[in-house]
Amino acid sequence: MTEYISYNDFIADVSIRHEKLFRLFGWRYGQTYFNMLAQAKIEVANMIRATDLDPFMSEEVTELQHKIIEGLWNDAR
């Protein structure tokens, strides 16, 4: 598991890893994002799981989702 210094570092890593996961398995961006979030900050992933904030089934993470999840990320330190 990777420890991230900041939410921005996490997002940068999601983008890098998503390219490979999309090519190999056809993963959606939200799928990559949520699975990596569950590895990095399980408590945050559990808070948003199966809610309107959960991006798992989406091709993108909205700006609003980013803002709220980043706040949860920072509170979970």
NUKOL-188123 format. One record per residue (C-alpha): x negated, y negated, z; residue number from 1; residue in one letter. Coordinates in Angstrom, 3 decimals. Each point is the difference from the previous one (the first is absolute). Layout:
N
{{X Y Z} NUM "a"}
...
// end
This chain:
77
{{0.000 0.000 0.000} 1 "m"}
{{-1.235 -3.477 -0.872} 2 "t"}
{{0.094 -2.747 2.606} 3 "e"}
{{0.928 -3.315 -1.546} 4 "y"}
{{-1.134 -3.321 1.372} 5 "i"}
{{2.969 -1.839 -1.463} 6 "s"}
{{3.245 0.501 -1.866} 7 "y"}
{{-1.661 -1.558 -3.068} 8 "n"}
{{-2.737 2.660 0.102} 9 "d"}
{{2.720 2.639 0.188} 10 "f"}
{{1.813 -1.453 -3.032} 11 "i"}
{{-3.232 -0.105 -1.996} 12 "a"}
{{-0.604 3.678 0.744} 13 "d"}
{{3.597 0.918 -0.881} 14 "v"}
{{-0.444 -1.634 -3.416} 15 "s"}
{{-3.237 1.868 -0.658} 16 "i"}
{{1.327 3.379 1.087} 17 "r"}
{{3.337 -0.454 -1.743} 18 "h"}
{{-1.643 -0.139 -3.417} 19 "e"}
{{-1.383 3.500 0.496} 20 "k"}
{{3.154 1.426 1.612} 21 "l"}
{{2.142 -1.415 -2.782} 22 "f"}
{{-2.231 1.520 -2.695} 23 "r"}
{{-0.208 3.393 1.687} 24 "l"}
{{3.493 0.413 1.444} 25 "f"}
{{2.185 -2.831 -1.300} 26 "g"}
{{0.445 -1.471 3.479} 27 "w"}
{{2.005 -3.185 0.410} 28 "r"}
{{-1.840 -2.948 1.574} 29 "y"}
{{2.378 0.063 2.976} 30 "g"}
{{-0.743 3.687 0.488} 31 "q"}
{{-3.741 -0.647 0.135} 32 "t"}
{{0.521 -3.001 2.284} 33 "y"}
{{2.239 1.817 2.482} 34 "f"}
{{-2.138 3.146 0.172} 35 "n"}
{{-3.126 -2.064 0.611} 36 "m"}
{{1.844 -2.130 2.568} 37 "l"}
{{0.985 3.184 1.834} 38 "a"}
{{-3.677 0.964 0.169} 39 "q"}
{{-1.228 -3.451 1.037} 40 "a"}
{{2.772 -1.144 2.366} 41 "k"}
{{2.458 2.821 0.677} 42 "i"}
{{1.938 -2.112 2.491} 43 "e"}
{{0.720 -2.602 -2.701} 44 "v"}
{{0.931 2.669 -2.537} 45 "a"}
{{2.398 1.543 2.509} 46 "n"}
{{1.623 -3.399 0.631} 47 "m"}
{{0.804 -0.526 -3.679} 48 "i"}
{{0.657 3.605 -1.043} 49 "r"}
{{3.416 0.389 -1.711} 50 "a"}
{{0.849 -3.704 0.421} 51 "t"}
{{0.332 -2.775 -2.573} 52 "d"}
{{-3.684 -0.756 0.654} 53 "l"}
{{-1.132 3.491 -1.039} 54 "d"}
{{-1.557 -0.316 -3.489} 55 "p"}
{{-0.538 3.752 -0.542} 56 "f"}
{{2.486 0.302 -2.875} 57 "m"}
{{-1.020 -3.304 -1.630} 58 "s"}
{{-2.419 -0.936 -2.731} 59 "e"}
{{-1.034 -3.073 1.995} 60 "e"}
{{-0.135 -1.535 3.454} 61 "v"}
{{1.827 -3.316 0.078} 62 "t"}
{{-1.435 -3.188 1.434} 63 "e"}
{{2.558 0.168 2.834} 64 "l"}
{{-0.979 3.592 0.797} 65 "q"}
{{-3.665 -1.018 0.064} 66 "h"}
{{0.671 -2.898 2.388} 67 "k"}
{{2.027 2.079 2.445} 68 "i"}
{{-2.277 3.047 -0.112} 69 "i"}
{{-3.102 -2.164 0.395} 70 "e"}
{{1.561 -1.468 3.155} 71 "g"}
{{0.695 3.496 1.331} 72 "l"}
{{-3.563 1.017 -0.957} 73 "w"}
{{-1.489 -2.898 1.941} 74 "n"}
{{2.226 0.662 3.038} 75 "d"}
{{-1.031 3.683 0.028} 76 "a"}
{{-3.690 -0.654 0.658} 77 "r"}
// end
